[in-house]
């Protein structure tokens, strides 16, 4: 075989892999979960989970490349669909999924070796971890809005058991609170989905067709223009409250601090970087539907702006007065989801671009800082800020990484969060939304001061007597190092493929 034939065969194989990528990103985590549930030996589950998430990430790259070339991808008779927005969520899920799984080997392995839980619980952890990734990826590539609802409800069921993983009183309480509030929220989202179907049914019947909830058909101008605007407005209210509960928007946020603080640290990273982004993705799908209908995007944009500013404003004082460092990070997630919603609400291309970029930036930076504080949990056996002192002295590597993570999550240049926050702020000025911009800046400065105060208390000072020096989870430095490289790179340079994907995603959110 000559070089030309070999190259042609390679190109053909890549095209086949790209065409199958949307299906494989679902099959791989589902198969990985099944294997972990069936075999269940520690080393097998660790290796299988790592290989599964890496393989999923590889197919995600192929999917993104396909979307960049063709704008969208439709498979399995219209059941699966990917455009730039869904491919962007797939990118975030697959990236954080790989790194959280890699971090789990050291963190969960350390707790298992310490006798904190049994081999059966270890099997449950890896099974639910991969099942959770499957449900989020299904939400990203589902063409049908009903399937999207089922997938997001599936994320609740999979992650609720992980929140209550330790079977302690506080963790079980947090899991039940999350399950109840999440289920109530998702019920509201179901009402909104049913209302959209009701409106679509009338529109399709007027044109001689049958009703459907397929995204690709609903946004068709001939259908979208016939949707009843009054019903669509009511539907979006239900959707915003329903999926907004899962996204952690105020005032539906109360489950989030408890769940984040009680879940195993790798799961906390996934909840902040993956789960709440999937819920926001669901809101944006309906936001786009209103934009192409006779309602227009103004109604949903105003609601997103109000709920976004409210979320930032409510989260900030809780950051300032916080005593638990994992809850501190949870309220930070509420703050940043509010910032993302505010960017979407401003509605300009720059604001939407900044909000979408902030989604990735926050996922990366929050995963990094959660992994660092996870090492503190292993070392100090407490989440109380007042009991953790002198990290830099007794855990020098973790201490330095924690300080860098704090600067990243608070938007200090040259880290990635500064760029997306600056874009949203500049968009508020350009659109003459001076009040929104002033409030955002005020709350961000206050949150920065709160973070700096709490983390400096923990990093410096005299450590507790009798506490030996040394790191507890050295393998964690690999995923943390990768995340640190990413937050620095994205603070200085946005790769061209990512920039193109973001630009296409902006047109999906607001055509």
Residue, then its C-alpha position, 0 to 999 in steps of 0.5 A: x500500500x502506497x502513502x496515498x492509499x494509506x492517507x485516503x484510508x486514514x481520511x475515510x476512517x476519520x470521516x466514519x469516526x466523525x459520523x459515529x461520534x455523536x452516538x459514541x459519546x453516549x455509548x462509551x460512558x454507558x458501557x463504562x458504567x455497565x462494566x464498572x457495575x458488573x466487574x467492580x474491582x478497584x483497579x479495573x474500575x479506575x482504568x476503565x473509567x479513565x479510558x472511557x472518559x478519554x475515549x469519550x473526549x476523543x469522540x467529542x473532538x471529532x464531533x466538534x470538528x464535524x460541527x465546525x465544518x457543517x454547522x450541525x449534525x443530525x443522526x438516528x432519524x433525527x433523535x440525536x442532534x448537535x450544533x455549536x451550542x450542544x458541541x460546546x457543552x459536550x466539550x465542557x462535559x468531556x474535559x471536566x469528566x476526564x479530569x474529575x475521574x483522574x482526580x478520583x483515583x487519588x482522592x476516592x482511593x485514599x478514602x477507600x484505603x482509609x476504610x471510610x467506605x466499603x468495596x460495594x460503595x466504591x463500585x457504586x461510585x464509579x458506576x454512578x459517576x459514569x452514568x451521570x456523565x452519560x445523562x449530561x451528554x444525552x441532554x447535550x445531543x438530544x434533539x427532542x425537548x422531551x428527551x432533554x427533560x428526561x436526560x436532565x431529570x436523569x442527572x438528578x437521579x444519578x447525582x443525588x446518590x453521589x451527594x449522599x455517598x457517605x451515608x452520614x446524617x448531613x450528606x443524606x439530608x443534603x441528598x434528600x434536599x437536592x432530590x426534592x427541590x430538583x424534582x420540584x424544579x424539573x416538574x415545573x420544567x415539564x409543565x413548560x415543555x408540555x406548554x410548548x408541545x401544546x402550542x406546537x401541536x396547534x401550529x403543526x395542525x394548521x400546516x397539516x402536520x403532526x405535533x413534535x418536540x424535535x428542536x430542529x422542527x420547532x425552530x423552523x420559521x414556518x412553525x416558530x412563527x405560528x406558535x402562540x406567543x402567550x403560551x410561549x411566554x408562560x412556558x418560558x417562565x416554567x422553564x426558567x424556574x424549573x431548569x433554573x433550580x438545577x442551574x442554581x439561580x436565586x431563589x431556587x438555589x438552596x439545594x446547591x450549597x448543601x449538595x456541593x459541601x457534602x458530595x465527594x470532592x470530584x463530584x462537587x467539581x462535576x456538579x459545579x462544572x457540568x450539572x449546572x451548565x447542562x441546566x443552563x443549556x436547557x434554558x438557552x434552548x427555549x430562549x432561542x425558541x422564543x427568539x425565532x418565534x413571534x415573541x422575540x428574545x426580549x421577554x426571555x432576555x429581561x428575565x435572564x437579566x433579572x434572575x442573573x443579577x439577583x443570583x450574583x447579589x444574593x450569593x455575594x454576602x454569603x461568600x463574605x460571611x461563609x465559615x465552610x470552604x466547600x460551601x464558599x465555593x458553592x456560593x461562588x458557583x451561584x454567583x458565576x451562574x448569575x453572571x452567565x445568565x446576566x450576560x445572556x440577558x444583555x443579549x448582545x453578541x459580545x455579551x453572549x460570547x462572554x457568557x458562553x466563554x465564562x461557562x467554560x472558564x468557570x468550569x475549569x477554574x472551579x474544578x481546579x479549586x475544588x480539587x485543591x480544597x479536596x486535598x485539604x479535606x483529606x489532610x485536616x478532616x474538616x471543612x471549617x475555615x477556622x480550623x484550617x491554618x498554615x496550608x503553605x507551611x505544611x502542604x506547600x504545593x497545595x498551598x501555592x496551587x490554592x492561592x493560584x486557584x483563588x486568583x483564577x476563580x475571582x477573575x484576576x488577570x492573567x487568568x481565564x475568568x478575567x477575560x470573560x468577565x471583562x467581555x460581559x462588563x464591556x458589553x453592559x457598557x456598550x449596550x448602555x446597561x450601566x446599572x447592570x454593569x455597576x452592580x456586576x462590578x460591585x458584587x465581583x469586587x466584594x466577592x474577590x475581597x471575601x475570597x481573599x480574606x477566607x483563603x488567606x486565613x487558611x493559607x497562612x498562620x500557624x497550623x494546628x499542633x501535631x499535624x504532620x507536614x506533607x501532601x495527602x494526595x500527590x496524584x491530584x497534581x496531574x489533573x490540577x496541573x492540567x487545569x492550571x495550564x488551561x486557565x493560564x492559556x485561556x487567559x492569554x489566548x483563545x485557540x482558533x477552533x474554540x473561537x469559531x465554536x463560540x462564534x457559531x454558538x452565539x448565533x445559536x443562542x441569538x440568531 
